[in-house]
Amino acid sequence: MSAAKLTLASVIGDPYENRWATFSKGGALLISIAIIFFCSSAFFAVLGAMLAAVVWVDHSVGAAGSGVGSLEDVSLVLGTSTVLLASHGISFVASFLLLGEFRRARFGDLIMLPFKRSPLARSVTPGV
């Protein structure tokens, strides 16, 4: 949702507000899309590395079997993800759009939101 917030704030807000440079709405949107691409690539690279490590450890300790057990968990993961997406969507509409959070949204805050929630990022980056 941080990507959606940054993209929307680029169009209807001013997330790049500073005294040295001004950006048009189109320029701000283009910058936002490029930054979202690079940050999400880094985020998913770390996530993929963690997944690969979990699978490797799972396989090396002999827990990897036929895969039937993990297929049974797919509906639980999809259901939980759907509830989480709906919750974030409601919060996005209520807080960001209706209550005008987009007026106070700043680039650095929106980019760091996903990383602030990650325990890995907290352990590597002091002060986050």
C-alpha positions as CSV (number, residue, x, y, z in Angstrom):
1,M,0.0,0.0,0.0
2,S,3.0,2.3,0.4
3,A,3.5,2.2,-3.3
4,A,-0.1,3.2,-4.0
5,K,0.2,6.0,-1.4
6,L,3.3,7.4,-3.0
7,T,1.9,7.2,-6.5
8,L,-1.4,8.8,-5.5
9,A,0.4,11.5,-3.4
10,S,2.5,12.3,-6.4
11,V,-0.6,13.1,-8.4
12,I,-2.8,14.8,-5.8
13,G,-0.3,15.8,-3.1
14,D,3.3,17.0,-2.9
15,P,5.5,14.2,-1.4
16,Y,8.7,15.8,-2.8
17,E,8.2,19.1,-1.1
18,N,11.6,20.8,-0.7
19,R,13.2,24.2,-1.1
20,W,15.8,23.3,-3.8
21,A,13.7,21.7,-6.5
22,T,10.1,21.6,-7.7
23,F,8.6,18.8,-9.7
24,S,5.6,18.8,-12.0
25,K,2.9,16.3,-11.2
26,G,4.0,14.1,-14.2
27,G,7.7,14.4,-13.1
28,A,6.8,13.5,-9.5
29,L,4.8,10.5,-10.8
30,L,7.6,9.3,-13.0
31,I,10.1,9.6,-10.1
32,S,7.7,7.7,-7.8
33,I,7.3,4.9,-10.2
34,A,11.1,4.5,-10.7
35,I,11.7,4.6,-7.0
36,I,8.9,2.1,-6.3
37,F,10.5,-0.2,-8.9
38,F,13.9,-0.1,-7.4
39,C,12.8,-0.3,-3.7
40,S,10.4,-3.2,-4.4
41,S,13.1,-5.0,-6.3
42,A,15.4,-4.8,-3.3
43,F,12.6,-5.7,-0.9
44,F,11.6,-8.8,-2.9
45,A,15.2,-9.8,-3.4
46,V,15.6,-10.0,0.4
47,L,12.3,-11.8,0.7
48,G,13.3,-14.3,-2.0
49,A,16.7,-14.9,-0.3
50,M,14.9,-15.6,3.0
51,L,12.5,-18.0,1.3
52,A,15.4,-19.8,-0.4
53,A,17.2,-20.1,3.0
54,V,14.0,-21.5,4.6
55,V,13.5,-24.1,1.8
56,W,17.2,-25.0,1.9
57,V,17.1,-25.5,5.7
58,D,13.8,-27.4,5.4
59,H,15.3,-29.7,2.8
60,S,18.7,-30.2,4.6
61,V,17.0,-31.3,7.8
62,G,15.0,-33.9,5.9
63,A,11.6,-32.3,6.4
64,A,11.0,-32.1,2.6
65,G,8.6,-34.8,1.7
66,S,6.0,-35.1,-0.9
67,G,4.9,-31.5,-0.5
68,V,1.3,-32.5,0.4
69,G,1.5,-30.8,3.8
70,S,2.5,-27.5,2.2
71,L,-0.3,-27.7,-0.4
72,E,-2.8,-28.0,2.4
73,D,-1.6,-24.6,3.8
74,V,-2.2,-22.7,0.6
75,S,-5.8,-21.9,1.4
76,L,-4.8,-20.6,4.9
77,V,-2.2,-18.4,3.4
78,L,-4.5,-17.1,0.7
79,G,-7.3,-16.5,3.2
80,T,-5.0,-14.6,5.5
81,S,-3.5,-12.6,2.7
82,T,-7.0,-11.6,1.5
83,V,-8.0,-10.4,4.9
84,L,-4.8,-8.4,5.2
85,L,-5.3,-6.9,1.8
86,A,-8.9,-5.9,2.6
87,S,-7.8,-4.4,5.9
88,H,-5.0,-2.3,4.3
89,G,-7.5,-1.3,1.5
90,I,-10.0,0.0,4.0
91,S,-7.3,1.9,5.9
92,F,-6.0,3.3,2.6
93,V,-9.4,4.7,1.6
94,A,-10.4,5.9,5.1
95,S,-7.1,7.4,6.3
96,F,-5.2,8.3,3.2
97,L,-8.0,9.5,0.9
98,L,-11.0,10.6,3.1
99,L,-9.0,12.0,6.1
100,G,-6.5,13.7,3.8
101,E,-3.3,12.0,4.9
102,F,-2.0,12.5,1.3
103,R,-1.5,16.2,2.1
104,R,1.0,15.3,4.8
105,A,2.6,12.3,3.0
106,R,6.3,12.7,2.5
107,F,8.5,10.6,0.2
108,G,11.0,9.4,2.8
109,D,8.2,8.3,5.2
110,L,6.3,6.4,2.5
111,I,9.4,4.6,1.2
112,M,10.6,3.5,4.6
113,L,7.2,2.2,5.8
114,P,7.6,-1.4,4.6
115,F,11.1,-1.6,5.9
116,K,10.2,-0.2,9.3
117,R,7.9,-3.1,9.9
118,S,10.4,-5.7,9.0
119,P,12.4,-7.2,11.9
120,L,15.3,-7.8,9.6
121,A,15.5,-4.1,8.7
122,R,15.3,-3.1,12.4
123,S,18.2,-5.3,13.2
124,V,20.4,-4.1,10.4
125,T,19.4,-0.4,10.4
126,P,19.7,1.3,13.8
127,G,17.1,4.0,14.4
128,V,14.5,2.7,11.9
